[in-house]
Amino acid sequence: MMTGMDESKDFLYRTLGDKDQEDVKRLVESTFEDFLNGKYWDWKYKLNPNFDQSLVGVAEKDGRIIGCNHWLPRTLKISGSIEAKAILGADIAVRPEYRGHGIGKELLLFMRSSQVITKKLAVISYMFSDPNLSKSLYEPVAGYVSAPSTTVSYVKLLNWNELKKRVNVLNQEIQANKEKLEKMAKLDLTLLLELPSAPRLLLRLNNNRIEVDETHLKNPKVTLRSDLYTLTILKKRKGRIRNLLKALLTGKLKIRGSLMDLFRFYQNLWLIEEIFSKKIS
Amino acid sequence: MYKYRLFSSNDSDAVRRLIKATFPNFLEGEYWDWKHLHNPRFDPSIVAIAEENGKIVGCSHWLQGSFKIAKGAAVKSLLTCDLAVRPGHRNRGVARRLLLLRRTREMFKQRGIVVNYDFADPRLAKKLYSPLLGYTKVRLSTKKYFKIISWKSLINSVSRKEFQQNLKRKFPKLEKLDLTIFFKTRSAPPLTISLSYGTVKASEEVCGGDCITVEGDLRTFLSLVQTQNVRRRLLVAILERKIKIKGSFSKLFETYRNASLLQALFKIIVTRATPVGLLEEAGQFSIRGYEDGDEIEIAQLFNKAYMNYGGFAPRTPEYWRWCCLERPDVERKAVLVVVDRHESIAGYAVVGKSGSIWELCYDHEREGEEIVSLLLDNLVDYLEKIGATSIVLNAPGEDSIVNRACEKFGFEAYPTPKMFVSVLDFGRFIPLLAESKKGKWATDSDETLLVKLKNTPFWINDTILMKVGRNGVQAASDSQHATIKVETDFITLTSLLFGIMSPVQALTHLKLEVEPFWKIPKLLSILSYLQMEAKWFFPLSDFG
């Protein structure tokens, strides 16, 4: 087992041991919500025909695992006729209270001193990441560059069930919050959402509550025509006005309604932001 | 105890009876006489017989001949045909022994046999012929054309009393239905089916009254009969202009409302009351769930479909099983397979309960639009049933068939998760890239290239020395004899090799320092040669 010690903060870096699996599983589960209560970790690593325990690095403090980084050996096709031995860098997780101490960076470097490099087991490594995180961490620390991918993702929303759940929670929050109640007191707005990749949806914003309707879509005061991606951009508070104008000018967003209702809609964008603040798919 | 031997003239009657019982289309044995006994190529020494207690229970035939394998090239061949085993003796290895009886190296050598071929049911080929005899499927350009001359057999069957009674029992709702549907197709005579309060009548007359007229091709009609979601498939077929429907509004509404009932009814009519095999002949593809053993063909299909791309893990059956079949959110029924009428896999898709289409792949040499539509149609249906909120799919940007199908099914393009790549060992990566370009670079001189890397991380050598020339790229040892010296940084070299930055761009951005400067054109040419050209694609299953 390889080990390394960051003496200044007493963090120990080493490879995964048999007894660590449950701790790592819990850490990954708490960091990534889609890990299906550990089932996903078991499938992705333990049951993976390529899994190599010595390619999982862990960070430890006072005998407790506080971070981990998984590497999966794979064959990767790099062109029509050439395959290379590669490493998929996956699931790097650090406990929230230890973030910002450089543990993620040290784990990345620790893995690069492993036998994959020394025994020349792989030629390249690759990973999937948020571009901002890649720019701030993965590129400067591990030399990652954006791959020449032509992959396009397609998405279609089948129903608004997730949004309905969100609205239920939001209604409770509004009832418990005086400031929000005051803001909504005089509001009377019906908003129709028309997205090509989703069912039509009517939002009724009145009587201090929000109602979602997928069947009775008549007489909206404001009609909003756009796509799912533009909607995602608009819900961000940062640079919203600029994004809104850009979407209107490029035709990615079309809003229809009387001047008064449009003004009311603009004034209450905070509510739209709250409604769409969580995942809708 | 079975005894295996060669055919003798005394066996003719018993073999004729066995063949007739196994293949009912052998016309009372006359066909066997013509095909084998009277065939000038018939050779009893290559017909194998299995007997038990003196009774013939199995036989296997070979016909020797000449076989054209390419323009101007013919070889001696054996056609394996008419393998038959009596029902009570099946699954005891009789067929296997019959096939192997005369299959010896000496026999092939003596006769100069080069090729052995067979026309078989794909399931049997997969189970028996391929594992036992090493048969592989041949790529064919043969097309089959089909025309229905008469609906007589369908009309006769529908008019039968017991058929009518069965329909009434099975579909009590027919009692309330009064509808006449007139089918107009190019490859068949007109067909009118009248449903009148519990009775069904079929005729070849053209309907002139208040009826629904359906116009289109036979294949589309039959795909409507087979689909799981008939309303959606019907709308798609209308939008694609594959069928046209005319009629009064009330009749059209009645048809749409009773679409599922009509589909079930027509399925029975078509399968029971038409010439044998009509459904198979006219419908190009059908969809079914995954079956054990499919993964071999699926892995081959995946690798073939994306053979010009990089960026994914090539599939082996084992890897695919783990990656898709054993994935925690994938149910067996959510692995759909599109097969042609020979049970050969033409496409498949794997979808998770969360709505992620982990893989959707089709044979690019087949009717992709039909395969992808069939898969998406059924996937959407499955996800709606289990109450999933959304669907996500990854596809190569250039795949116009998937792009069009996604548009048709109401998907929108969405930002893709970003993939990042880093080199762990340039010394082994660069020769790999050169290997993929072998023969694409013409040069008359060899250059020794010395690359000095700045800001290298600890696992990367800061010096790369290689010989580039007529024999590709090789490691060099003596830096004193370097003809081109380059200084750059780790990220620039990685970006150059992956084709993210062009060599000219790197030069103009002062990311490359070259010595001597007159070797710049040569260096640009070497870097362009090494640069990766393949486009990368990753399915969602590789990402998650």
Interface residues (C-beta under 8 A of the other chain):
Chain A: D34 L36 K39 Y40 W43 L47 N48 P49 R74 T75 L76 K77 I78 S79 G80 S81 I82 E83 A84 I87 L109 R112 S113 V116 I117 K120 A122 V123 I124 S125 Y126 M127 F128 S129 D130 P131 S134 Y138 E139 V141 A142 G143 Y144 V145 S146 A147 P148 S149 T150 T151 V152 S153 Y154 V155 K156 L157 L158 N159 N161 E162 L195 P196 S197 D227 L228 Y229 I280 S281
Chain B: Y306 M307 N308 Y309 G310 G311 F312 A313 P314 E318 Y319 W322 E326 R327 P328 D329 S354 G355 V380 L383 E384 G387 A388 T389 S390 I391 V392 L393 N394 A395 P396 G397 E398 V402 N403 C406 F409 G410 F411 E412 A413 Y414 P415 T416 P417 K418 M419 F420 V421 S422 V423 L424 D425 R428 F429 L432 L433 E435 S436 P457 F458 W459 I460 F490 I491 T494 S495 F498 G499 I500 M532 E533 A534 K535 W536 F537 F538 F543
